[in-house]
Amino acid sequence: MDRSIHLGDDSEDRCHKLEALDEALQEEIDAALDSYTRGDHWPRPIDPQTNELLRMRLLAALTFVLQHIESEETDSPVTLPYPPMGPMDLTRWLTIDWWYLHGRLSYAQDRA
């Protein structure tokens, strides 16, 4: 898979196609993220399709954080205070737990 993959024309279609692609590599991706966020090294080598799906998860997580998490350095209006967890725990939660609940759809909607 490359970055020019066409997931669909509307967010629902993109979300369904992304879900199908993601499910095929779910165990490998979750294991890589779980291992990394628990302090192990990033797994190598990663095939291009797995790497692209990891990139999508990380991009969705970053977008969520930038849109919703309050920064102590700014006075910008936000909806959520910074969560009471370390950065690696937050990364794990966003790229695994949140991803399955809301992340795929969020990614699909942001790519409209």
Beta strands, then each sheet from edge to edge (+ up, - down):
end
